[in-house]
Amino acid sequence: MEKENIVERLVRYEFDKTNLYTGFKSVAEARHFAEERNGRLLEVGFLDGNDNPVEDSSQNLIAENKYYKAFAGPDYKILHSSDEGFQEIADKLKERQNEVTEKSPDEKYFSDSDPLIKEDAVIVLYKGEVQNVTSRERSKYLMHTKVYEVAVEVPKSDE
């Protein structure tokens, strides 16, 4: 049963002879997934603002035991739920939401982000100020953002 749940949660990219999976919650989870399916643990980058993964180990994700990193330019900082400082900013956003009784458009922005904060969220800072709260998957489409993730490549013959 657990295998079905993880496969439903992951993002699958189909190629001629392999399927590539991303969206793991840890390097250990990806490693276990690879071992179970005769797959290969690797790092990929989404480098062109599209959903086109290319093998790219430039960020040393596996060595650093990280499963996601993103970069969007010198004025931006992208914080993932596993990054230092993320929880502090997420807590401030939640506090602000709790202080609001009647919501203006700005406050709706923060409250609409709450489900993302609870899941595997990404907070986008612009010059130190919160600009956006989004998901790992949606971060691939932010302008000029380079996203790196741990992935597992599985031969189609083994699925």
C-alpha positions as a printed NumPy array, in Angstrom:
array([[  0.   ,   0.   ,   0.   ],
       [  2.818,   2.427,   0.858],
       [  4.338,   2.082,  -2.628],
       [  1.078,   3.229,  -4.208],
       [  0.887,   6.319,  -2.003],
       [  4.428,   7.434,  -2.785],
       [  3.995,   6.893,  -6.539],
       [  0.798,   8.979,  -6.482],
       [  2.634,  11.814,  -4.713],
       [  5.705,  11.831,  -6.962],
       [  6.033,  13.596, -10.287],
       [  6.87 ,  11.206, -13.145],
       [  8.632,  12.168, -16.368],
       [  8.487,   9.582, -19.143],
       [ 11.397,   9.024, -21.51 ],
       [ 11.956,   6.347, -24.157],
       [ 13.508,   3.687, -21.91 ],
       [ 13.133,   5.172, -18.422],
       [ 10.822,   7.011, -16.098],
       [ 12.243,   9.743, -13.897],
       [ 10.641,  10.514, -10.526],
       [ 10.96 ,  13.699,  -8.452],
       [  9.14 ,  15.095,  -5.425],
       [ 10.81 ,  13.045,  -2.711],
       [ 10.602,  14.221,   0.899],
       [ 14.186,  13.184,   1.679],
       [ 17.306,  11.736,   0.115],
       [ 16.692,   8.577,   2.16 ],
       [ 13.195,   8.228,   0.685],
       [ 14.605,   8.612,  -2.845],
       [ 17.391,   6.108,  -2.131],
       [ 14.87 ,   3.565,  -0.803],
       [ 12.613,   4.131,  -3.84 ],
       [ 15.596,   3.535,  -6.164],
       [ 16.631,   0.355,  -4.366],
       [ 13.093,  -1.079,  -4.488],
       [ 12.785,  -0.475,  -8.232],
       [ 16.292,  -1.21 ,  -9.533],
       [ 16.59 ,   2.529, -10.138],
       [ 19.402,   5.042, -10.086],
       [ 19.567,   7.908,  -7.602],
       [ 20.624,  11.13 ,  -9.314],
       [ 20.287,  14.901,  -9.239],
       [ 18.39 ,  16.88 , -11.847],
       [ 17.966,  20.534, -12.678],
       [ 15.018,  22.418, -14.107],
       [ 17.014,  25.195, -15.681],
       [ 14.866,  26.77 , -18.374],
       [ 11.649,  27.795, -16.624],
       [  9.957,  24.639, -17.858],
       [  9.262,  21.184, -16.592],
       [ 12.237,  19.649, -18.436],
       [ 14.585,  17.831, -16.042],
       [ 18.216,  17.429, -17.057],
       [ 20.83 ,  15.514, -15.122],
       [ 22.837,  18.06 , -13.122],
       [ 24.872,  17.315, -10.003],
       [ 26.326,  20.838,  -9.675],
       [ 24.527,  21.501,  -6.381],
       [ 25.822,  18.402,  -4.514],
       [ 22.365,  17.608,  -3.184],
       [ 23.059,  13.972,  -2.327],
       [ 26.392,  14.761,  -0.643],
       [ 24.721,  17.512,   1.416],
       [ 21.686,  15.293,   2.149],
       [ 19.335,  17.848,   0.574],
       [ 16.563,  17.016,  -1.847],
       [ 15.736,  20.495,  -3.18 ],
       [ 17.488,  23.792,  -3.898],
       [ 16.425,  26.771,  -5.986],
       [ 18.058,  29.994,  -7.102],
       [ 16.304,  32.957,  -8.718],
       [ 18.88 ,  35.728,  -9.001],
       [ 20.801,  38.114,  -6.74 ],
       [ 17.785,  39.969,  -5.27 ],
       [ 15.863,  36.787,  -4.512],
       [ 16.224,  34.11 ,  -1.904],
       [ 14.16 ,  30.958,  -2.072],
       [ 13.638,  29.193,   1.243],
       [ 12.478,  25.609,   1.256],
       [ 10.84 ,  24.016,   4.291],
       [ 14.118,  22.2  ,   5.043],
       [ 16.198,  25.427,   4.954],
       [ 17.386,  27.386,   7.954],
       [ 15.168,  30.421,   8.57 ],
       [ 12.129,  28.963,   6.821],
       [ 10.192,  28.086,   9.98 ],
       [ 10.729,  31.529,  11.497],
       [  9.259,  33.257,   8.42 ],
       [  6.422,  30.718,   8.145],
       [  5.539,  31.323,  11.808],
       [  5.44 ,  35.099,  11.219],
       [  3.107,  34.583,   8.246],
       [  0.816,  32.422,  10.38 ],
       [  0.844,  34.995,  13.205],
       [ -0.151,  37.706,  10.775],
       [ -2.98 ,  35.534,   9.515],
       [ -4.236,  34.955,  13.058],
       [ -4.247,  38.703,  13.778],
       [ -6.53 ,  39.404,  10.835],
       [-10.261,  39.12 ,  11.287],
       [-11.536,  40.78 ,   8.138],
       [ -9.254,  39.991,   5.248],
       [ -8.046,  42.505,   2.702],
       [ -6.532,  41.208,  -0.563],
       [ -3.064,  41.222,   1.043],
       [ -4.217,  39.154,   3.996],
       [ -5.972,  36.695,   1.694],
       [ -2.605,  36.194,  -0.001],
       [ -1.091,  35.07 ,   3.283],
       [ -4.01 ,  32.887,   4.365],
       [ -4.233,  31.236,   0.947],
       [ -0.608,  30.209,   1.372],
       [ -1.266,  28.415,   4.681],
       [ -1.862,  24.956,   3.152],
       [  1.417,  25.338,   1.252],
       [  3.282,  26.255,   4.448],
       [  1.963,  23.078,   6.088],
       [  3.135,  20.947,   3.164],
       [  6.466,  21.182,   1.361],
       [  6.435,  24.911,   0.858],
       [  8.785,  27.383,  -0.734],
       [  8.914,  31.008,   0.422],
       [ 10.244,  33.492,  -2.128],
       [ 11.947,  36.551,  -0.658],
       [ 12.707,  39.639,  -2.731],
       [ 15.274,  41.921,  -1.112],
       [ 14.494,  40.281,   2.221],
       [ 10.706,  40.687,   2.039],
       [  8.215,  37.889,   1.405],
       [  7.09 ,  38.078,  -2.19 ],
       [  5.354,  34.743,  -2.643],
       [  4.606,  31.422,  -0.995],
       [  4.392,  28.505,  -3.378],
       [  5.109,  24.792,  -3.729],
       [  8.265,  23.028,  -4.857],
       [  6.527,  22.003,  -8.065],
       [  5.362,  25.533,  -8.886],
       [  8.795,  27.009,  -8.133],
       [ 10.04 ,  25.505, -11.423],
       [  7.952,  28.04 , -13.316],
       [  9.087,  31.197, -11.51 ],
       [ 10.909,  33.526, -13.88 ],
       [ 14.67 ,  32.836, -14.115],
       [ 14.561,  30.252, -11.319],
       [ 16.855,  27.261, -11.458],
       [ 15.469,  24.35 ,  -9.445],
       [ 17.489,  21.301,  -8.43 ],
       [ 16.023,  18.096,  -7.034],
       [ 17.018,  14.581,  -6.107],
       [ 15.479,  12.158,  -8.587],
       [ 15.263,   8.458,  -9.319],
       [ 15.557,   7.056, -12.817],
       [ 13.852,   3.68 , -13.255],
       [ 14.135,   1.499, -16.371],
       [ 10.67 ,   0.994, -17.892],
       [ 11.419,  -2.738, -18.062],
       [ 11.475,  -2.819, -14.216],
       [  8.113,  -1.104, -13.693]])
